Amino acid sequence: MFPLLTWLLILGLMFLVIRTLMTLIPPELVTKLGWLFLLSILVLAFVFPRDQGVFTAWNILSLPLRPIGCAIIALWIAYSGIKDGGITSAAMNAVKWAFPILLFFSFPYISQGLEYSTIRSNVPTEDVCPSQGAAQGIQAVDAIVFLPNTISQPGQPYRPGSQVLEMSDRIFHAANEYNRQRAIGSRPLVLISARPARLVGSARAASLLDEAQLIREQLLDLGVPARDIENLPEAFDLHQTTEGIKTTLESILPLDPYRIMIVASAIDVGRAKLTLEKTLQQQGAIVIASAPGLSLKLCGDRQEEGMTVYDWIPSAEGALRSTKVINEFFSNIYYYFRGWLTPCWDCWDSGTDS
């Protein structure tokens, strides 16, 4: 409770300082300082890619780039423009922008289309969909890598208990993939990547559960033997995890082309696949993307399914899905400019677009 009150006090003081400066500094200079601050954050993101403060600053600055954030800011502008029973033209324009933006990205049909495009841009359909040429049956792999959201989507608050609960379908999926491998005589390692609690600060870390241990316990309950589960070196993001995968495999497995299955959410498993392929490029690794519902999202024919009235009823789920797509879009751009992945230029050329 005390850290929360401290943060609220700091944010309140920052708001007062910024508001005071805006009244004293000419508007032209405020605009230039704003652009300079934004540029500084982008530079810091490249110099200190794993700094929590940089992530927090980016999440705040990029708020207008997300549907809900953009609508909230537009409505705040509109609210501040209501004076003496009237409304300014700028406030009216803000309302005119807020409504269509929020409405558009809240349509389930639109958000599902954006999600499909994002997944399709990173995962070839021929690797997943049998109708597009995916290999029939189960392919033996050397390792199954489990990626939690704290790794594939860094910058989130560290709440391992609730986050592991949200990933229960992914944990079950990883255990199911392991059991399918055992059914064909293969015995892969299950590598767990998780963000260590110490990265959130030593004061809080002592009272938090360990995410990797929670995931391990869930896998054990689902029948995965303890001798086949390994924790990867501590990591903060996806790229650091792939470096840990490389180090771990080189120390355990012979130097042959690795066959690795990576289990993540459907929206970011493609980026994880491309990043791991880039890291293990010299080893000639074969990386297989796997996620709960991946084949349903990627292989389904939307034209055959048709549209219903429910596809055009705005929903909070649709807005959340659109937000995840936009976040993944920025993550892909960042990883590309960092040189951490090579885009899948042929993904849209594989198979037949549905």
QUILIN-V295686 format. One record per backbone hydrogen bond with DSSP energy under -1.0 kcal/mol. NH is the residue of the N-H (numbers start at 0). CO is the residue of the C=O. If there is no record, write none. Layout:
# QUILIN-V295686
{{NH	CO} {NH	CO}}
This chain:
# QUILIN-V295686
{{4	0} {5	1} {6	2} {7	3} {8	4} {9	5} {10	6} {11	7} {12	8} {13	9} {14	10} {15	11} {16	12} {17	13} {18	14} {19	15} {20	16} {21	17} {22	18} {23	19} {24	20} {29	25} {30	26} {31	27} {32	28} {33	29} {34	30} {35	31} {36	32} {37	33} {38	34} {39	35} {40	36} {41	37} {42	38} {43	39} {44	40} {46	42} {47	43} {50	47} {54	50} {55	51} {56	52} {57	53} {58	54} {59	55} {60	56} {61	57} {62	59} {64	61} {65	62} {69	65} {70	66} {71	67} {72	68} {73	69} {74	70} {75	71} {76	72} {77	73} {78	74} {79	75} {81	78} {82	85} {85	82} {87	80} {91	87} {92	88} {93	89} {94	90} {95	91} {96	92} {97	93} {98	94} {100	96} {101	97} {102	98} {103	99} {104	100} {108	310} {110	106} {111	107} {112	108} {113	109} {114	110} {115	111} {116	112} {117	113} {118	114} {119	115} {120	116} {121	118} {122	118} {126	123} {127	124} {128	124} {131	128} {132	129} {133	128} {141	258} {142	258} {143	188} {144	260} {145	190} {146	262} {150	147} {151	147} {152	148} {158	156} {162	158} {163	159} {164	160} {165	161} {166	162} {167	164} {170	166} {171	167} {172	168} {173	169} {174	170} {175	171} {176	172} {177	173} {178	174} {179	175} {180	176} {181	177} {182	178} {184	181} {185	180} {188	141} {189	227} {190	143} {191	229} {192	145} {198	195} {199	196} {200	197} {204	200} {205	201} {206	203} {207	204} {213	209} {214	210} {215	211} {216	212} {217	213} {218	214} {219	215} {220	216} {221	217} {222	219} {223	218} {227	224} {228	225} {229	189} {231	191} {240	236} {241	237} {242	238} {243	239} {244	240} {245	241} {246	242} {247	243} {248	244} {249	245} {250	246} {251	247} {252	248} {255	253} {259	285} {260	142} {261	287} {262	144} {263	289} {268	264} {271	267} {272	268} {273	269} {274	270} {275	271} {276	272} {277	273} {278	274} {279	275} {280	277} {284	279} {285	257} {287	259} {289	261} {293	290} {296	292} {297	293} {298	294} {304	300} {305	301} {310	307} {311	308} {312	309} {314	105} {318	314} {319	315} {320	316} {321	317} {322	318} {323	319} {324	320} {325	321} {326	322} {327	323} {328	324} {329	325} {330	326} {331	327} {332	328} {333	329} {334	330} {335	331} {336	332} {337	333} {339	334} {344	342} {346	343} {349	345}}
